[in-house]
Amino acid sequence: ALRRARAVDASGGDLAKLVWALSTNNQDVSALANKVGDVTTWPPSAVARLAVGLCAGDHTKVLLKVAAHLRESLSDYASSELVDVAYALSKADARAFRPAIDLALADIDASSLDCDALARLFEALSAAEPPADVVSKAVH
């Protein structure tokens, strides 16, 4: 996996897919997480997939990059990607990432989400306990 991580494209899509796939299969992704550099040029889809891949374990350093990307590129994120980022950040440390989680949740259009995304949305809402106005906007 590390050899493949060295050969990923600059957009981060390959690395994000690799991290996500390994974590989905309960593999340790710590070594790959250390390979994540600057994500500012990554598309939101790659950042969201990376975030979900890193939500198990202590990957705060990379998730801080994810939160920064979210703040800088919020308008570029689809609702499902916002759900993935909010879910991942809430699984990692809901209190520490609360501003980023609230930002993501406030911009979600729940009517466009599939069943899996809705389940992650409600998990994120439960973990983060955002203000009522954020919850109302996220679920309407």
N, C-alpha and C positions, 0 to 999 in steps of 0.2 A: 504494500500500500504506500509506503514511503517513497519507493521508486516512482510510482505513478504520480504522487503528489508533486514531485520535482518537475514533471513534464506537463503540468496543467496549463491551460490558457490563461491569459491575463484577466479575462472577464470573471474568473472565479467559478464559472459554471461547473467545470469538471471536478474541482476540489470540493465544491459544495455538494455535488451529487455523491462523490465518494464518501464524504463524512456522513451524509444522511444515510446512505445505503449501509455502511458499516454499523452505525449506531442503531439502525432499525433491526439489525441482526445481533444486537447486544455485544458488539465488538468495542474495544477501547479505542477511542479516537483522539486521545491526548496528544500523541505524537503528530498527528495531522493538524490538530488545533494550533500547535506551535508553529506550523508552516504558514498559517494565515497571516498575510501581510496587510497591506492597505486595501480596504474594501470600498473606498469611496468611488471607484470607477465601476464597481460591479452593478449589474442590474438588480432591481429589487427581488426578482424571482430567485436569484442565486443567494442573496443575503438571507432571504426568508428560509430557504432550504438549509443553508448553513446553520442558522439559528436553531431550527428544529433538531438538526443533527447534534447540536452541542448542548441541548437543554438538560441532558443527564450528565452529571459530573460537574467539576468546578472549572469552568471555562470563562470566568468573569472578564478576563482581559479581552478576549475576542468578542464577547457579548457587549462589552462597552463600545466596541467598534460598530457592532450591529445597531445599537441604540443611537450612536452618532449618525450613522447612515440614514436611519429612519428620520431623525430630526432634519437632516439636510435634504432628503429626497422624498418627503412624505407624499407629495402630490403625484409621484410616479408609481406608488404602490397600489396594486389592486386590493380589494377588500380581503380576498383570501390570503394574500401575502401579509397584510396587516394582522390578520388573525394569527398566522403562523409566528410572526415576530412577537406579538403580545403573549401568545401561549408559551413560547420558549423563554422569554424574559420572566414571565410569572413563575415558571417551573424552576428557574435558576434562583431568583431572589426577588420576590414580588415587591418587597419594601424598597430595596435599593434601586430597582428599575421602575418604580412607580410613575415618575414623570413620563418616561418613554412609553410605558404601557398605556397610560391614560391618553397620551397623544394618539397612539395607534387605535385604541378603542373608540375614540371620539370621531374617527374618520371612516369607520366601517359601515358599509351598507349591507346589513344582514340579509336583505331580500335576495342578494346575489350569491349567497353561500350555499354549498352543498351540505349534506348531513354531517360529514366528517368535520368540515370547517365549523359548522354550528356547534358541534360537540367541543372542539378546541376553544371556541369563543366562550362557551359557558364555563369551561375549566379555567380560562384566564380571568373571567369575571369573578369567579369564586375565589381564586387565589389572590387577586389584586385588590378586591373590594373597593372599586373606584367609586367616586361620588355618584349620587343618583342621576344627575343630568347626563353623565357619561354612559351609564348603564342604559338609560332611556334612549339615547341616541344610537347606541350600538345595537339594540334589539328591535328598533322600529324601522 
